[in-house]
Amino acid sequence: MENTDSKKVIFSGMQPSGELTLGNYLGALKNWVNLQEEYDCYFCVVDLHAITVRQKPADLRRRTLELLSIYIASGIDPEKNTFFIQSHVPAHSEAAWLLTCNSYVGELSRMTQYKDKSQKAGDSIGAGLFTYPVLMAADILLYQTNLVPVGKDQLQHLELARDIATRFNNTYSPTFAIPEGYTPKIGAKVMSLQEPTKKMSKSDDNVNSFILIMDPPEVIRKKISRAVTDSLGVINYTDEQPGVKNLLDIISAIKGVSPLDLVKDYEGKGYADLKEDAANAIIGELSPIQEKVKALMSDKKALEAIYKQGAEKASYVGTKTLRKMQKKIGFIPR
């Protein structure tokens, strides 16, 4: 079942389970801003996914609102997009159960993330970590999504969503659009500042390895000044110099200038110059966002109006798909 709207539908979401990094911003959020003109976008704060790991209630509430504020402050327009809190649209949970009953234990147990986590946790692993890929499929399929921005670590989950959608369509009749992965034309992959061969991650034990979107300027300068480079002392854009390459990639993503063009500006200059420019670029990019986030977080009424409006729009579309699913399965209409 294809989306009949003239614009293709994109769905994406982030978990409010921790602070967002510069990598999240340059790799995803900055691209989302560009998508809103071309696509019908659904951007979700996936709080149901966050509770697969135990959360402190106060932290979960704060981070959910902060993540919404970061979406808006980054330039995602509530009037042009549908963005909402996942738990405010009950169709997600209902559709997830219907799809769970059309999924197989074998395919869920093959999910790499589940296998990795279950090896560490053993029998005490939460059931939500086993079934959450089906909830992810429900998130996507409810909106007749055509495209899903995904990194390599989520490709397996998208394949599962495609398999479940195809199975449901074949069992009952065409119900869902079959989603495809979306790779942005410009996608920045930000690496760890301490181990530049690894992706930047907020779960890293070394706080100097990542920059948070809400880090104050003095913290950003300190972290960049401690960023690992090398002993060559020459600024080139090459895999042999991953630390230098990472800093060039960051500046490139912020300024919209190719890294190879940037290199030309550093002839005869050293790593201190590169680090100072990187710090200035990051602070210049994040400071206005931080100010907007603080303003939004101090006006909870305005924020509430935005997420309620988004939930209404999402519920209207998502519930239509849910009703079709229920009818085809054989449930009595409400």
N, C-alpha and C positions, 0 to 999 in steps of 0.2 A: 504494500500500500504506500504510494508515494505522496509526499507533501505537495499539495496543489498550489500553495502560495508561490508567488513569483520569486520570492527570496528563499534560498536554502536555509534550513534550520541548523544552528550550532548549539550544542549543549556543553557546558563545562562547569566544574565546581571545585572548591577548595575546602579542606577541613579546617575548622577552628580549633585544632588540637595543639597549636603552638604558634609562635611568632613567625611571620613571613620574612623571608630573606630577600636580599637583592637579587638572588637567582630566581626566586618566584616572580619577582616584579619584572625583570628583564626577559625572562624566559616565557612568561605567560601573560601577566596583567597588561604589560605595555602592548602586546600583540592584540589582546582582547579589545583594547581601545580602537585599534585599526579595523577590527572585524565588524563593529557595530553599524557602519555605513552600508556594508555590502550584504550582511546576513541578518536573519531573524534570530537574535541571540537570547538564550536562556542561561543566565549565570547564577549559580546556586551556592549558598553556604551549606555544605553537607554535614550538618550537625549529627544526623543519624549515624553517619559513618564514623564520626569522632568517638562515639561511645563504644566502639568495638574494643577500645582500651579505656579503663576506668578514668574518668575525668573528675576534677574538683568542680562541683556545680557553679560556684561563683566565678571560677576561671573560665568555664565553658560559656557562661552568659556574657562575660566581658569580651572574650575573644570573638564570639559570634558577632557582636555589635561592632567591634573594632574591624573585623574582616569586611563587613558590609561597608563601613566607613572608608576603608582602604580602596575597595572597589570604586566607590563614588569619587574619592579624592584623586584616584589615578586617571580619571577622565571617562569612566563608564557612565553613560547618561541613563538615569532611571526612566526617562521618557522614551528613549529609543530602544531600550532592552527590557527584558523581563528578568529581574533578579530578586531573589527571595530566599527565605530560610527553609531548608528542606523539610523540617518537621512541621512546618505550617501548612504543608500540602499533604493531607492524609493519603491521597492517591498513591504516593510513593511506597508507603508501607503496605497498602492493600495489593498493589500490583506486584510488589516483591514476593508476597506469599503465593500469588497465582503463578508467578514464574518459577518460584522454588519447586512447586509441584510439577513443573515441566522441565526440571533440571535433573542431572544425574550426579550421584555421589562421586563417581569416577572422575568426571570432568572437573568438579570442584576441588577434589584432592590433588589434581595435577597442577593447580595454580601455584606458581613459583613462590609467591609471597607467603602463601599458607604453608607450603612445605618448609620454607626457611624458618618461619616463626614457630611451627609446631615442633621442629627439631629442638628448639631452645626451650619451649614451654612444656613439651610432653603432653600428658593427659589433661593438664590443667588449662590448656588453651581454650579461650572462649569460643562458643559456637558461632558468635557473630563474625569472628575472623574467618570462619569456614564459609559462611553464607553471604558475606557482604558483597562478593562479586555479582550475586544475583540482584541485590539492591541497586548496585551500580548499573546493571542492565535495565532495571525498571526506570531509574533516573533518566536514562538515555531514550528508551523506547516510548515512554509516555508522551513525549513531545514530537513524535514522528521525526526524530533527529536524523539529518542527513550526514552531518560531519561532527566529529569529536576531536578537539585538539588533544593529542596524547603524546607523552614521552615514551621511550622504549620500555620503561618499567610498567607501563599500563597497557601496552599493546595486546598482551595475553588476555586481559580483562575485556578489551573491546572485541576480540575474536569470540570470546564466550558470549557476549551480548549478541553478536551476529548469529552465532549458532542457535541460541535460545529463540531469537526472533524468527529465524528460518524454520525451526522446529514447530513453533506455535502457528506460524502461517500455514505450514504444510498440514498440520493436524486439524486445524479448525477452518481456515480460509484466510486470505491476505488481511492482516491486521496492522502490521508494523512496517514502516520504512526500514530498510537494512542499512545501518549506519556505516560510514567509512571513517578512517582516520584522517585527520587534517594536520598537515605540516605547514606552519606559517612560512611565507616567503623569506622573512627575516626572523630567524630564531636564535636568540643568544643563549649559549650554554655557558653558565658561569661556574667556574671551578673553585675548589677550596683555596683559600689564601695561604694555607699552611701546607697542603698536599695538592698541588695544582694538577695532578693527574686524576684526582677524584672530584666528583660533582660537589658543589657547595651544598651543605645540608645543615639545617638547624639542630639536628640531633647529634652533631659532632661534639665530642667531649671538649675539644679546644675551642673556646669562645672566639679566639682570634682567627679562626678558619672561616667564619661567615660574618656578613654584615646584615643586620636586621633592618627592615624598612623604617622602623621607628627609632633606630640608633641615633643619638644626638651627634652633631658635627664633630665634637672633640673625640668621641669614641670611634667614629669612622676614620678620622685622621690617624689615630693610634693604631687601629687594625691594619690600615693600608701601609703605614710605615713599617709594620712588622711582617708584611707579606713576603713570602719566600720568593727569591729570584734565583740568581746563580752567581758564579764567580767570573763569568765571561766579560761582563762590563759593557757589552754592546747590545743595543736594542734592535732585535730582529723579530719578525713574525714567523716563528718556526716551532715545530713540535719538539725540537731539541732544547728549547727554552720555554717550558710550559708555564712557569711563573710569569715571565715577561709577556708571553702570548695571552695569558688570562687577563692581565691588566689592560693590554691593548684591546682585547675583545670587549671589556667593560666600557672603556671610553668610546669605542666604536658603536656599541649598542645605544649608548646615551646620545651621542652626537650625530649618529647617522652618517658617519664617515667610514670608509672601508679601512680595515687595519693596515693594509699595505700602504695606503695613502698616509696614514698616521705615522708610520715608521720614518717616512721622509723628513718629518719635522724633528726627529730626534737624532739626526746626524751630529756627532760631536757632543751629545748630551748623555747624562748618566741616569742610573736607576732612581736617584732622588728626584730628578725632574719628572720622570714618568709617574712615580708614586704621588707626587704633589698634584699633577694634572688629574690623575685618577681620583684622588680624594676630592678635589674641587668639583670634578664632573659629577660624582656621586652625591655630594652635598647639595650641589645646585639642582639636581634632579629630585632628590628626596625631601628637601626642606619645605617646598610648597605643599607637597603631599602631606607631610607631617602636620603642618598648620591646619590644613583642611580637615584632617582626621580629628584633631583636637577640637575644632569648632563643631563638627558633627557629633562627636561623643558628648559634648556639653549641651546639645539640644536633642534630647532623647525623643521628644514629641515629634519633631520633624523626621527623625530617623524611623520612628514607628510608622508614620504615615507612608513612608517610602516602602518599607518591607511589607506592610499590609496590602498596599496597592499591588505590589509584585506578586504576593501570594494569591490574590484574587485572580490576576491574569493567568498565573501558572495553573491554578486550580481549574479554571474554566477549560483550558486546553487538555490538561492531564486527565481530568475526570471524564471527558468525552472518550478518550482512549480506554480508560478503565471500564467504562460502561460497555464498550464494544467487547472487551475481553470477557467480562462477566456474562454477557448475553451469549457469546459463542461457547463458553464453557458449560452453560446450562443453568445459570443462576436465575432465580425469579427477579425481575426488575423491581427496584425499590419504589 
